[in-house]
Amino acid sequence: MVKTNKKKAVKKSSPAAERWELRLYIAGNTPKSMTALENLKRYCEEHLRGLYSLEVIDLLIQPQLAAGDQILAIPTLVRKVPVPIRKIIGDLSNEERVLVGLNLRPLKK
Amino acid sequence: MAKTKALLTLDNPTSLMIPKVKTGIKGFEEISYGGLPRGRTTLISGSSGSGKTIFSCQFLAAGILQFDEPGVFITFEESVEDLKNNVKSFGWDIDKFEKNNKWLFVDASVSFNNETKVMGDYDLKALLIRIESAISKVKAKRVVLDSIGSLFHYFQDPSIIRRELFKVLSTLKRKKLVILITSERLEEYGVVSRFGVEEYIADNVLILRNVLENEKRRRTIEILKYRGSLHSMGEQSFVIDPQKGIEIIPLTRLQLTQNSSEKRVSSGNPPLDKMCGGGFFKDSIILVSGATGTGKTLMVTEFIKGGFENGEKVLFVAYEESREQLIRNAKGWGVDFPKMEKAGKLLIKAVYPESASLEEHLLRIQLMVEEWKPTRFALDSLTAIERGSSKKNFREFLIALTSFLKKKEVLAIFTSTSSNIVGGTSVTDSHISTITDSIILLRYAELYGNIHRVITVLKMRGSLHTKNIFEFDIDANGMHIGHKQFDRMSGILGGLPFVSDRNEEEKE
């Protein structure tokens, strides 16, 4: 299992390109949360390598953070930047739909 | 009253009850036999504008103000700001409650935009975490979820939401909270809730309605389901008072348990007292029925005079004439209303009947009786107030009013106008004749080309009374009931008397 507490994976390269700030809300190491995290990391590495920062918030540890982004469901992915904010609820298992939902054009296809 | 012994179990519902918590909403404890149970979920379903959110807010506010039970309000639809503004007028200072750590909002209002998408499996753990942390923060005893319909909209898959809500509610139930959830319905009479699943996750179901009846809005509350408990059946009227919020008028829970008094007091007219066998009973309800101009308002005026002379306080609610008119009329019959008012013995309220619903009229009367504490009450006329209300609604109003007056041991007189100038009965009479204790008929009778006024006591519960019909005159000193009874005539109540044969023969 991956360590999930507020894990940041920031990689810097090509500063001219658009930066992405993503936040994933989970609640403990449940299968759904882990699936979502693994899926998300895979998509980011494939399509946004070096252009994104990912913050994982575990609400079991920091319950007070759920109010800020109006989170009701777990797991929820929030795209903070670029604006507008978008939210995707679920385990993110359908890659194509997630990319459409994030409005992210695949780098390689 | 000996004849009103109901079934023992219904008289004493506490024996069949699960432990309940008083809501603090006026009238709700009566219709629910004690309030809402702890550790259970109650769903309030209603069309838009039926008062769900007001009920919910009042439930929390009353909990804080009356029982020191903190509450958490989870809003799925309106923003916290909107909510506060909407209920501001009711005098619940939510800001203060929040400051004192008695009330906490969980803002789960979800916006309907395209920026949120659902992909794959999820649960509502985040919501539960937020609710739980709010509950432990204020040590809440009451929780409101308003309204869960938004969740179904937002997440679209009802089966997942149903499963998840069930989990959330189970957790809250284990904490022994009183849980209220609201949900919309589209029709006043139809399926219980919009998504058809809300009622299955709740132990109890209340329905609020805002029904159009004879061009008037009437609000009702119905307890549809109450697991493991007795409750009253059917719709109960309620009003939303702009200052106090929801007040339910529990009609079906009224019981005929009033004491009945043997003491008699004067009607204000000695001959009439004699006709009634010595005056009116102290806590009885008297109906005066007659066509227009027969002297009903005069009889009310004399009734007030009788009360004043007896040192009693009289409340007079008039729906037909203005204050000034009433004072002038009374003066014409030698009765000085302003003097009585100055002495603090008379309160005249002239109200336009259409200015409020029957429920509101009832509450106003109740409030005045409770605050001013009169021992006599006069209402002129029922016919005016019946205008524009349904038969059922009017009957409920009357039952509630009469049983309230009896409970307060107030002697009351109502007038009712018959539709025909001569003879006949009015619709109102048939409604209320069983509710009132005494009925006095005033009628016109035509005899040899002249109109005569006649009076008779039709009914006098628990007492002897004369069955004769007397003629009476009206002059500057009021009503004069003659000694001469119409014993030679028949058909007087029909309005067209004729000299009866029997008497004719005797006469000869």
HADDOCK unambig.tbl for C-alpha pairs under 7 A between the chains (distance, minus, plus):
assign (segid A and resid 32 and name CA) (segid B and resid 121 and name CA) 6.99 0.50 0.50
assign (segid A and resid 32 and name CA) (segid B and resid 122 and name CA) 6.96 0.50 0.50
assign (segid A and resid 59 and name CA) (segid B and resid 126 and name CA) 6.92 0.50 0.50
assign (segid A and resid 63 and name CA) (segid B and resid 129 and name CA) 6.34 0.50 0.50
assign (segid A and resid 63 and name CA) (segid B and resid 130 and name CA) 6.56 0.50 0.50
assign (segid A and resid 66 and name CA) (segid B and resid 126 and name CA) 6.70 0.50 0.50
assign (segid A and resid 66 and name CA) (segid B and resid 130 and name CA) 6.93 0.50 0.50
assign (segid A and resid 70 and name CA) (segid B and resid 108 and name CA) 6.24 0.50 0.50
assign (segid A and resid 71 and name CA) (segid B and resid 126 and name CA) 6.21 0.50 0.50
assign (segid A and resid 72 and name CA) (segid B and resid 124 and name CA) 5.67 0.50 0.50
assign (segid A and resid 72 and name CA) (segid B and resid 126 and name CA) 4.82 0.50 0.50
assign (segid A and resid 72 and name CA) (segid B and resid 127 and name CA) 4.35 0.50 0.50
assign (segid A and resid 73 and name CA) (segid B and resid 122 and name CA) 6.41 0.50 0.50
assign (segid A and resid 73 and name CA) (segid B and resid 123 and name CA) 5.42 0.50 0.50
assign (segid A and resid 73 and name CA) (segid B and resid 124 and name CA) 4.25 0.50 0.50
assign (segid A and resid 73 and name CA) (segid B and resid 125 and name CA) 6.06 0.50 0.50
assign (segid A and resid 73 and name CA) (segid B and resid 126 and name CA) 5.33 0.50 0.50
assign (segid A and resid 73 and name CA) (segid B and resid 127 and name CA) 6.53 0.50 0.50
assign (segid A and resid 74 and name CA) (segid B and resid 122 and name CA) 5.49 0.50 0.50
assign (segid A and resid 74 and name CA) (segid B and resid 123 and name CA) 5.34 0.50 0.50
assign (segid A and resid 74 and name CA) (segid B and resid 124 and name CA) 5.97 0.50 0.50
assign (segid A and resid 74 and name CA) (segid B and resid 125 and name CA) 5.89 0.50 0.50
assign (segid A and resid 74 and name CA) (segid B and resid 126 and name CA) 5.90 0.50 0.50
assign (segid A and resid 75 and name CA) (segid B and resid 122 and name CA) 6.04 0.50 0.50
assign (segid A and resid 86 and name CA) (segid B and resid 115 and name CA) 4.77 0.50 0.50
assign (segid A and resid 86 and name CA) (segid B and resid 116 and name CA) 5.94 0.50 0.50
assign (segid A and resid 87 and name CA) (segid B and resid 115 and name CA) 6.02 0.50 0.50
assign (segid A and resid 87 and name CA) (segid B and resid 116 and name CA) 4.53 0.50 0.50
assign (segid A and resid 87 and name CA) (segid B and resid 117 and name CA) 6.33 0.50 0.50
assign (segid A and resid 88 and name CA) (segid B and resid 116 and name CA) 5.63 0.50 0.50
assign (segid A and resid 88 and name CA) (segid B and resid 117 and name CA) 4.86 0.50 0.50
assign (segid A and resid 88 and name CA) (segid B and resid 118 and name CA) 5.70 0.50 0.50
assign (segid A and resid 88 and name CA) (segid B and resid 119 and name CA) 6.76 0.50 0.50
assign (segid A and resid 89 and name CA) (segid B and resid 117 and name CA) 6.10 0.50 0.50
assign (segid A and resid 89 and name CA) (segid B and resid 118 and name CA) 4.57 0.50 0.50
assign (segid A and resid 89 and name CA) (segid B and resid 119 and name CA) 5.82 0.50 0.50
assign (segid A and resid 89 and name CA) (segid B and resid 122 and name CA) 6.80 0.50 0.50
assign (segid A and resid 90 and name CA) (segid B and resid 118 and name CA) 5.86 0.50 0.50
assign (segid A and resid 90 and name CA) (segid B and resid 119 and name CA) 4.78 0.50 0.50
assign (segid A and resid 90 and name CA) (segid B and resid 120 and name CA) 4.43 0.50 0.50
assign (segid A and resid 90 and name CA) (segid B and resid 121 and name CA) 4.83 0.50 0.50
assign (segid A and resid 90 and name CA) (segid B and resid 122 and name CA) 4.71 0.50 0.50
assign (segid A and resid 91 and name CA) (segid B and resid 119 and name CA) 6.70 0.50 0.50
assign (segid A and resid 91 and name CA) (segid B and resid 120 and name CA) 5.10 0.50 0.50
assign (segid A and resid 91 and name CA) (segid B and resid 121 and name CA) 5.50 0.50 0.50
assign (segid A and resid 91 and name CA) (segid B and resid 122 and name CA) 6.59 0.50 0.50
assign (segid A and resid 92 and name CA) (segid B and resid 119 and name CA) 5.78 0.50 0.50
assign (segid A and resid 92 and name CA) (segid B and resid 120 and name CA) 5.95 0.50 0.50
assign (segid A and resid 93 and name CA) (segid B and resid 120 and name CA) 6.28 0.50 0.50
assign (segid A and resid 101 and name CA) (segid B and resid 117 and name CA) 6.85 0.50 0.50
